[in-house]
Amino acid sequence: MTQRLALHLNRTRILSLLAAACAALAAPAALAQTPNATDTPLTLNYTVPPRANFTRASFRFWTPLYDRPIRGIIVIVPGLNRNGLSKLNDPSWQDLARKYRLALVSCFFEGDNYANAADGSGGALREALADFARNASHPEVSTAPLLLYGESAGGQFNYDFAIWKPERLMAFIVNKGGLYNPESPNPEAYSVPGLFFLGMSRPRSLPRIWPSGKN
């Protein structure tokens, strides 16, 4: 029961942070829903050939049929070498996307070092977004702000992406142990809202490299 309650609270906090970040994008009047409830959402797939730090990078895109620009993209990155492509089928993610006129992207990375976003895997995500922008007839998708959610290695990918390209992020969530790369982040990264879930019994380096972090 305790574990289930903790999972529920984590899920509530995750969705609350993402919702707060989404709401900051525009005034409430701009959030009017435009997709028709009877329309079938658009789903696209894209795979990037292997590169230096991954052997597989596959992505799935989901969006309702909006008649206005997509305002941002929630990117879901699972744990080490896990196939997360089906995670965007979760009604909670889809409801949040519809509420704030967002799209969803789920990921499937394989390899030993793909968590280092700057070494190739981050570029693969950006390449996939450019392809989705073309095929969805929503050019704004290639440059829309990203909301990253990741678990374990996926959380490390999100953290590294925030350090690498903070200007692309609206917010990020990390759900993993507390060990992180020892170098200081790009100063711009400090302005990106982030939520860190850290195991209480695990070593933690976050407060040392992220001075505003709280134990």
Salt bridges, closest charged atoms under 4 A:
ASP90 OD2 - ARG11 NH2 2.83
GLU127 OE1 - ARG51 NH2 2.32
ASP131 OD1 - ARG134 NH2 3.58
GLU140 OE2 - HIS138 ND1 2.57
